[in-house]
Amino acid sequence: MAIAAAISAVLAWSASMSAAPAAIRLSAEDTLVPDIVARWNAAVAADLSDDPFTDAERAAHAELALPAEIAYGSTLLVAAFTADYAVFAQIGDGNVVAVRPDGQSLSPVPEDSSLDGWRTTSLCQPDAVAAFRVGIVQLAVSPLFAVLVATDGFGNAQAEDPWQPGLAADLARLGHEHDQGWFASQVPGWAAQCASSGGSGDDATLALAINPAAAPSRAGHRPDHRGQLHAKTMPARTLELFPPSFDQSATEDLPRVDPARGDN
């Protein structure tokens, strides 16, 4: 539901991506993000109408004083591209890793200091629109060869810490050696490896966008690269929703993210 809401909202909003960077950011925050949340809430309401909670489920929600939407809670990462801009929006954990042609990594979405590795913001919280972080990359200034968007199950499976620079170097080197078809054949295996007991053991969803026009350079080469991403073994982690009780007062003391930090 979250993915369908995001895709339909981005398609409806995409004409706004021809403006100046500051205007695109403002439009993403004021128009795109609220539309995503509204479409998601409408989908949830429709599903609840078509498939109502059982008596036991209603009793559990009533006992915990939780809204019905919590049963559908989801994080979401969005990436939209034109020839001139890359626009990103994110709520909750997960990672957006942009890769320059020289193999350097770029994090286009601001960090959220309220995420502690165990709890996450979510579309089901009352202030979901405010919890989104938005980032813009002007491609004429910062060309990108690739962008990887992944849930936290992918990042938690990586052997290095921080893992983003090594991943970017790997992707740039692989881009020098392989075409898009090769990447398409490899990505499902990377996700499965990270979700396995030899990785994070957590669900791992990822999308990889490749820009053939920004050919990677040899600077992305890592001599120890063996043609695959390397995962580490660690126990799975199940994230709680933040704040668990949806008590608005629980969020008042949290530091607020300044979206302007995402400028690139």
C-alpha positions in Angstrom: 0.0 0.0 0.0 2.8 2.4 0.9 4.6 1.7 -2.4 1.5 2.1 -4.5 0.7 5.3 -2.7 4.2 6.7 -3.3 4.3 5.8 -7.0 0.9 7.3 -7.8 1.7 10.4 -5.8 5.1 10.9 -7.5 3.5 10.5 -11.0 0.9 13.1 -10.1 3.5 15.5 -8.7 6.3 14.9 -11.3 5.5 18.1 -13.3 6.8 20.1 -10.3 10.3 18.7 -10.7 11.1 21.2 -13.4 11.4 24.2 -11.0 14.4 25.5 -9.1 15.9 23.3 -6.3 14.4 25.4 -3.5 11.0 25.3 -5.1 11.2 21.5 -5.7 12.1 20.9 -2.1 9.2 23.1 -0.9 6.8 21.3 -3.3 8.0 17.9 -2.2 7.5 18.8 1.5 4.2 20.7 1.1 2.6 18.7 -1.8 4.2 15.3 -2.5 4.6 14.1 1.1 1.1 15.0 2.3 -0.3 13.3 -0.9 1.6 10.1 -0.2 0.3 10.0 3.4 -3.3 10.8 2.3 -3.2 8.1 -0.4 -1.9 5.6 2.1 -4.5 6.5 4.7 -7.2 6.1 2.1 -5.8 2.6 1.1 -5.8 1.6 4.8 -9.4 2.8 5.3 -10.5 0.9 2.2 -8.8 -2.3 3.4 -10.3 -2.0 6.9 -13.7 -1.6 5.2 -13.2 -4.6 3.0 -11.6 -6.8 5.6 -12.6 -5.6 9.1 -10.7 -6.5 12.3 -11.8 -9.7 14.1 -13.3 -9.3 17.5 -10.0 -10.4 19.0 -8.1 -7.8 17.0 -10.5 -5.0 18.0 -10.2 -6.0 21.6 -6.4 -5.9 21.4 -6.4 -2.5 19.9 -8.9 -1.2 22.4 -6.9 -2.6 25.4 -3.7 -1.0 24.2 -5.5 2.2 23.1 -4.0 2.0 19.7 -5.4 3.4 16.5 -6.4 0.9 13.8 -3.7 2.3 11.4 -1.0 0.9 13.6 -1.7 -2.6 12.1 -0.6 -1.3 8.7 2.5 0.6 9.9 5.3 1.0 7.4 8.4 2.8 6.7 8.9 4.2 3.2 11.8 5.4 1.0 11.1 7.3 -2.2 13.4 8.2 -5.1 12.3 10.1 -8.2 14.6 11.1 -11.1 14.6 13.5 -14.0 17.5 14.5 -16.3 18.2 17.4 -13.9 17.3 16.3 -10.4 17.0 13.4 -8.0 14.4 13.9 -5.3 14.2 11.7 -2.2 11.7 11.4 0.6 11.9 9.0 3.6 10.0 8.2 6.7 11.6 5.7 9.2 14.8 3.7 9.0 16.5 2.3 6.0 19.1 3.9 3.7 19.5 5.9 0.5 23.0 5.7 -0.8 23.9 7.8 -3.9 27.1 6.9 -5.8 29.1 9.4 -7.7 31.0 8.3 -10.9 34.3 8.2 -8.9 32.9 5.7 -6.4 32.3 8.2 -3.6 29.1 7.9 -1.6 26.6 10.6 -0.9 23.8 10.5 1.7 21.1 12.7 0.2 18.5 12.4 2.9 19.0 14.0 6.3 19.5 11.8 9.4 16.7 11.4 11.9 18.1 11.6 15.4 15.0 10.1 16.9 15.8 6.7 15.3 17.8 4.6 17.7 18.2 1.3 15.8 15.2 -0.3 17.6 12.3 2.1 17.1 11.3 3.8 13.9 8.9 6.5 12.7 6.1 5.2 10.5 3.3 6.1 8.1 0.8 5.1 10.8 1.8 7.8 13.3 -0.5 10.9 13.5 2.3 13.3 12.4 3.6 11.2 9.6 3.9 14.2 7.2 6.2 16.0 9.7 8.3 12.8 10.2 9.3 12.7 6.5 12.8 13.9 5.5 13.4 15.3 2.0 16.6 15.6 0.0 17.4 17.1 -3.4 20.4 16.4 -5.6 21.0 18.8 -8.6 22.6 16.4 -11.1 24.5 19.0 -13.0 26.3 19.8 -9.8 26.6 16.3 -8.4 26.3 13.7 -11.1 25.2 10.3 -9.9 26.1 6.9 -11.4 23.8 4.9 -9.1 21.3 5.2 -6.2 20.6 2.3 -3.9 17.5 2.5 -1.7 17.1 -0.2 1.0 15.3 -1.2 4.1 17.4 -1.5 7.3 17.6 -5.3 6.9 20.1 -4.6 4.1 22.3 -2.1 6.0 22.3 -4.3 9.1 23.8 -7.2 7.1 26.9 -5.3 5.9 30.2 -6.3 7.3 31.7 -2.8 7.4 30.8 0.1 9.6 30.1 2.5 8.0 29.3 0.4 5.0 28.1 3.0 2.6 31.6 4.1 1.3 32.6 0.5 0.5 29.3 -0.2 -1.2 29.6 2.9 -3.4 33.1 1.9 -4.4 31.9 -1.6 -5.2 29.0 -0.4 -7.3 31.2 2.0 -9.2 33.8 -0.7 -10.0 31.1 -3.2 -11.0 29.5 -0.5 -13.2 32.9 -0.2 -15.0 32.8 -4.0 -15.6 29.2 -4.9 -16.2 26.0 -3.6 -17.9 22.6 -3.0 -16.4 21.4 -6.5 -17.3 24.1 -7.9 -15.0 23.0 -5.7 -12.1 19.4 -6.8 -12.7 20.4 -10.4 -12.4 22.4 -9.8 -9.2 20.2 -7.5 -7.1 17.7 -10.3 -6.0 20.6 -12.4 -4.7 22.0 -9.5 -2.7 18.6 -9.0 -1.1 18.3 -12.7 -0.3 21.8 -12.9 1.1 21.2 -9.9 3.4 17.8 -11.3 4.6 19.2 -14.8 5.3 20.5 -16.1 8.6 24.0 -15.4 7.3 23.0 -11.7 7.0 20.8 -9.6 9.2 18.0 -12.2 9.3 15.6 -9.3 8.8 13.5 -8.5 5.8 15.6 -6.8 3.1 14.0 -4.9 0.3 16.2 -2.8 -2.1 16.0 -1.0 -5.4 19.0 0.0 -7.5 18.9 2.7 -10.1 21.7 2.9 -12.6 22.5 5.9 -14.7 24.5 4.7 -17.8 25.2 8.3 -18.8 27.4 8.9 -15.8 30.0 6.3 -16.5 32.0 5.2 -13.4 35.7 5.8 -13.3 38.5 3.5 -12.1 38.5 5.4 -8.9 35.8 3.2 -7.6 38.1 0.1 -7.7 38.7 -1.8 -4.5 41.5 -4.4 -4.9 39.8 -6.9 -2.4 36.5 -6.8 -4.3 35.2 -10.3 -5.1 32.1 -9.5 -7.2 29.6 -9.6 -4.4 28.4 -7.7 -1.3 29.7 -9.1 1.9 27.3 -9.7 4.8 27.9 -10.4 8.4 26.1 -12.6 10.8 23.9 -10.9 13.4 20.6 -11.6 15.1 17.4 -10.3 13.5 15.9 -7.2 15.1 12.2 -6.4 15.1 11.6 -2.6 15.3 9.0 -1.1 17.6 6.9 1.8 16.4 7.8 5.2 17.7 6.3 6.4 19.9 4.7 3.1 20.9 1.6 4.6 22.5 1.1 7.4 20.0 1.1 9.8 22.9 1.8 13.2 21.2 3.6 14.4 24.3 6.2 11.7 23.9 7.4 13.4 20.7 7.5 17.0 22.0 11.0 16.7 23.4 12.6 15.1 20.4 14.9 17.2 18.3 13.3 18.1 15.0 15.1 17.5 11.7 15.9 20.5 9.6 15.1 19.5 6.0 17.5 22.2 4.8 20.4 19.9 5.8 19.6 17.7 2.8 20.8 20.3 0.2 23.4 19.1 -2.2 
